[in-house]
């Protein structure tokens, strides 16, 4: 079995594959203040709850945008599962051509998203990953990563709105029944959720126009459930990044 780990700024996603099948998943908060022992305990509870033993895991791979947590999870893979994890970076074979001014600057999460989409849906895709940041990725008709648009995600936007205004309160993200808010909470949620959905749709249309051919539209990321009903023409695929990690792992086996 293969352990896949995606370390984001807000959440860390774990997934275990048995061959090509994703058999279990788990989400935990990405907290640089937590110790190695705390994360080790989280992993122990996870595998115990899913009736998986340490010996079942024969390989591991991770992508990370948080270097301090990458070190902790690398140690967990090594000490707990006795595997040397692959860490997504320029040294690994991905099978993904990158058409960017500075290919080494492309985040490992973006690469894994694109690899997962290419393997599952083929070329000509726009992949929208809504997390701490909102990423809109173009996978062109040749199957190459051709660029990305990045904007603040929900939490960053809400925190900035509350911090920079005197009267707006903190709110929990909930999908309002209508775009036109009748109270402060619904008004803020409408701006965040419907506003993000319409922005995503507009960016996808702009990507398609600039590319010059139709694009399959894929939606993923921790915040995607808030807007998936606003974007019925998008295919919601929760674990495409983990599937991309599995594909990269397989490609790098001798």
N, C-alpha and C positions, 0 to 999 in steps of 0.2 A: 504494500500500500504506500501511497505517496502523500506526504503532508505538504500542503501549500499554504503560504502565509502572505497576506497583503497588509503591510503596515502603513496606514494612512495617518494624517494629522489628527483625526478625530476618533476613528475606529480602526481596529485590527481585525481582519477577517481570517479565519482558519477554515481550511477545507481538507478533507481526506478523500482521495480517489482510490478506488479499486479498479485498476485498469483505466478505462475511459469513463467509468461511472463515478460521479460525485456522490459519495454515500453518506456524508455528514458534514455539517457546517457549524460554525460558532462565531459570534461577534463579541468582542470585548473592547472597552475603551482604551485608546492609546494614551497612556499616562506615563510620561517620562519620570514622574516622581515615584512610581512603583518600583520595588526592588526586584531583582532576579528571582528571589524566593517567592514573592507574591505571584509573579507570572508563572512560575513553576507550579504553584498550587492551582492556578486557573487551568493549566494544561492537564494536570492530574485529574481534576474534576470532569473536564471535558471528555477525555478518553474513557474514563470510568463510566460516565453517563451513557456513552455510546457503545459500551461493551467492546472496546478496542484495547489491546495490550501494546506495550512499548515495542515488543518484538514484531508486531504486525507492520510497523512502519519501517520500510526499507530504504526510503529516500525522502529528501526534503528540498524545497526551493522557496525563496522569499523575495519579495519586492518591498522596498521601503523608501519613504520620503522623510523618515525620522532617524538619522544616523545612530543616536544613542539607543533607540529601541531595536534597531537592526543588530547591534552588538549583543543585546540581551537575548533576542530570539535565536541568533546564531549559536549562542552558548547553550540554550535550551535544546536545540536540535542536536548539538554535539554531545551534551552531557546526559540528557534524558533519553533521546531516541538513538543515540550512538550513530548518527548520520552526519556527514559533512554537507551542510546545505549549499546548494547553488544560490548565489545572490545575483539577481538580474542586474546587468550592467554591460558596458561595451565589450567586455571580454567573452561574453556568451554568444553562441549562435542562436539567432531567433528566426531566421528565414524571412525577416522583415526589412526590405530596403527602406531607408529613411531619407526622405528628400527634405532636409532642413539645412539652414545656414550653418548650424553648429550641432551635428547629430549627437555629440556627447552630452548636450544639454537636455535632451529629451528624457523626461522622467521615466523611471522604470514602470510606474503604474500606467502611463500612456502606452508604453511599448506592449505591456501585457494585455491591456484592453484591445489594442489593434491586432495582436497575434490571435487572441481568442476570437475576435470577430472574423478575421480572415479565415481561420480554420473552420468556423461554424457557418458563416454566411457568404464567404467568398469576397472578392474585391468589390469596389464601388459601394462603400458604406460611409455614412456619417454616424459616429458613435458619440453619444452624449453621456458623460459620466458626472453625476451630480453628487458631490461630496463636500468636503471643506471648501474646495473650489469647484466651480462648474467648468468642465472641460468639454469642448466640442472638437472632435477629431475627424480628419478626413483620411479615409483609406481609399486611394484612387483606383482607377480601373486596371492598373497594372499590379495591384496588391501592395502598393508602397504607402508608408506613412507620409502624407503630403502636407501636413501642417495642423495647427490647432488654434482654437480661440479659448482664452481662459478668463473667467470672471469670478467675483466673490460668490461664495456659496451662501446658503440660507443663514447659517449661524453668524458668519462674518457680517452679513448685511443687516441682520436684526440687531446685533451688538452695536454696530456703528450707528444705526438709526436711534436706538435708545440712548446711547452715550452722547450723541450730538444734538439731541432735542431735550427741551425742558419738561414737556408734558406727556410724552409717549412712554407707556409702561413696557416692561418685559412681557412677552406673550409666549404661549406654547404654540407650536406649529400645528394647526388643524385646518383642514380644507373647508372654507366657508361655502354655504349653499349657493351664493351668488357672487358675481364679480363686484357688484355695488355693495359695499359694506354699510350696514346700518348702525354699527357701533365701532368703537376704537379697535377692539380685538379683531373683529371681522375685516375691518378696513386694512389693518396691517397685514393680516394673513392673506387677504386678496392681493395686495401689492406684492407680497413675497411669492406666493404660490402661483397665482394666475400670471403675475408679471414675469416670473421665471419661465413658466410654460410658454407664454407668447414670445418671449425673447429666444428661447430654444428653437421654437418653430421658425422664427424669422432668420436665425443664424443658419439653420439647416437649409432653408430655401436659398439663402445667399450662397452657401457652400455649393449647392447644386447648380445654381446659376453660374457661378465662377468656374466650376469644374466643367460645365457644358454637357452633362449627361445625368440621367436619373441616378439617385443614390438610395440604397436601402437604409432605413433609419432605425438605429438601435439605441435603447435607453437603459442605463444601468446606474449603479452607485447607491450609496446609503440613503440619499434623499429622493431618489427617483419615485418611490411609492406616492409621495405627495403630489406629483404632477402627472403621473402616468395616465390618469383619466382625462386630463386636459389635452393629452397628446395621443389620441386613438390611432393615428397613422404610424406610431412608433412601436417597434417590438420591444417589450420589456424583458430584459434578460439579466436577472439579479447577479449571477455568478460568472459572467463572461470573463472577468479578470482572472479568477482562479483557474478557469479553463485555459486561459492563455498561459498561465504559469505551468500548468501540466504539459502543454504543448512544447514550451521552451525546455522543460526538463527532459522530455523524451528526445528532443532534437540533440541534446548535449550528452546523451549516453553513448558510449563507445560500442 
